[in-house]
Amino acid sequence: MLIFERSHPGRRNAAQAPHTTATASGIPAALLRQDQPLLPEASEMDVVRHYTRLSQKNFSIDTHFYPLGSCTMKYNPRACNTLAMLPNFLARHPLAPESTGQGVLACLYDLQEMLKDVTGMAGVSLMPMAGAQGEFAGIAMIRAYHDARGDKVRTEIIVPDAAHGTNPATAVMCGYIVKEIPTDANGDIDLDALRAVTGPQTAGLMLTNPSTLGVFEKQIQAIQKIIHDVGGLLYYDGANLNAILGKVKPGDMGFDVIHMNLHKTFSTPHGGGGPGAGAVGVAERLMQFLPLPVVAKLPSPHGGEGLGERGSVATYRYLTEADLPQSIGHMSAFTGNIGILLRAYVYARMLGVEGMLRVAEFATLNANYLMAELRKAGFTAAFPQRRASHEFIISMKPLKDATGISAMDVAKRLLDKGFHPPTTYFPMLVPECLLIEPTETESKETLDGFVNALKEIRDEAHATPELVKGAPHTMPVRRLDDVKAARELDLTWKPDHLP
Ligand SMILES: *Cc1c(COP(=O)(O)O)cnc(C)c1O
């Protein structure tokens, strides 16, 4: 039900009704509206209950296990929110002078430093506002690097078939031809295929490691040598860093540029189209191309660290085109998604190095425990010979062959059992796949409950397949027409929508 359908003419929320008739001064009469806008008229309690009820229809990590592989839907500690919303952060105008914003600049600078540390890169810019935008920044920097050297023959970006869809899309948006290479039966890159497509035309390779197949690419040293030997650069898709935080650094693996989804790994949950932050990190040779602004720390005139004499010296400032004339430019208005950046800063400070190691260890432990339990229960892991990273894949193909129940049916039935489904049908390499990421913050009981739910659904698939095919039965909406919902999305309310 829409709020408009709760509307009654003249019903008011007294506290919010305007007490005076507003007069718009200085606006030409021709531009003033003649009719009242069509707004719902409802009492305060009607409004409160309407939106509270709607919010209760959502699945969220605050209410349900949400094992969405490759999207790291992890717990967001409340402290991150609270601190990012301190009034002085919230009320600061993005164009306020740097001298009055030394605190927020210091936070951003420290976040850049921590991300450099964790990734082993030489420089970081926090400006991209999504993973995909970080990828765009990264590949744009690779292009700027080759261009600056007068190297105009590099027309291709190599992308493995397991890659997230944004990888090839990014390469194309940056004007490159995508060369897809296959993955072998172990989930690793096929090195012969890689060698076959690599040459003087190679601008770079985009790689996710651990890959979206949930395995760590063991031949990474050989891969980086193949690409670097022909003068190409290596791009690391670091959307989900949980499994490697504090353990391995993409810089040490030989990567030249990386994006990180702060809205997956660093406390802000992904999904729902909410705000994101896709910080980029680069090796030394790409530093001059970083997107702006980057926060710099100037040596204190007193020789010390930090603010020097309290607040009197501006020690932090934004680098501009004057400092980095070869920058690929601005990616976003002002200084990126500042709320997400501050949350990531608080989260990283709360964890520290020790905490980051714990994240990696528990993320990996939880994924491997869940994979082992599911295998024990008779489910088919896509790469049983490999350890899981922070995520892993099971295939529902045997179930489909036996009962006709597909991975999609299982996913929908999981909703009835109180679990958000894992990522379904991605990566497309594995038939009837579920890509499962439990994250580091889930308890053993929750993981066991998830295994039980899948076992129950498998039993239902044999005994009462119609029940599974018709799922979900308990949700506000049943099965959606995915194509229609995407192609004919209609989010506007018009009066003729009223009954
Ligand atoms: C989520 C994700 C992206 C894209 O991030 P967005 O913020 O959704 O644009 C890219 N690569 C991988 C592996 C991802 O999981």
Ligand as a Chemical Component Dictionary entry (heavy atoms), coordinates in Angstrom:
data_LIG
# 
_chem_comp.id                   LIG 
_chem_comp.type                 NON-POLYMER 
_chem_comp.pdbx_formal_charge   0 
_chem_comp.three_letter_code    LIG 
# 
loop_
_chem_comp_atom.comp_id 
_chem_comp_atom.atom_id 
_chem_comp_atom.alt_atom_id 
_chem_comp_atom.type_symbol 
_chem_comp_atom.charge 
_chem_comp_atom.model_Cartn_x 
_chem_comp_atom.model_Cartn_y 
_chem_comp_atom.model_Cartn_z 
_chem_comp_atom.pdbx_ordinal 
LIG C1 C1 C 0 30.549 -5.243 -5.995 1  
LIG C2 C2 C 0 31.650 -5.526 -6.916 2  
LIG C3 C3 C 0 32.034 -4.581 -7.884 3  
LIG C4 C4 C 0 31.281 -3.288 -8.153 4  
LIG O1 O1 O 0 31.047 -2.471 -7.048 5  
LIG P1 P1 P 0 29.826 -1.418 -7.066 6  
LIG O2 O2 O 0 30.037 -0.558 -5.872 7  
LIG O3 O3 O 0 28.581 -2.216 -7.008 8  
LIG O4 O4 O 0 29.926 -0.627 -8.337 9  
LIG C5 C5 C 0 33.115 -4.904 -8.676 10 
LIG N1 N1 N 0 33.775 -6.073 -8.551 11 
LIG C6 C6 C 0 33.422 -7.002 -7.640 12 
LIG C7 C7 C 0 34.200 -8.290 -7.544 13 
LIG C8 C8 C 0 32.346 -6.769 -6.796 14 
LIG O5 O5 O 0 31.978 -7.696 -5.901 15 
# 
loop_
_chem_comp_bond.comp_id 
_chem_comp_bond.atom_id_1 
_chem_comp_bond.atom_id_2 
_chem_comp_bond.value_order 
_chem_comp_bond.pdbx_ordinal 
LIG C1 C2 SING 1  
LIG C2 C3 SING 2  
LIG C2 C8 DOUB 3  
LIG C3 C4 SING 4  
LIG C3 C5 DOUB 5  
LIG C4 O1 SING 6  
LIG O1 P1 SING 7  
LIG P1 O2 DOUB 8  
LIG P1 O3 SING 9  
LIG P1 O4 SING 10 
LIG C5 N1 SING 11 
LIG N1 C6 DOUB 12 
LIG C6 C7 SING 13 
LIG C6 C8 SING 14 
LIG C8 O5 SING 15 
# 
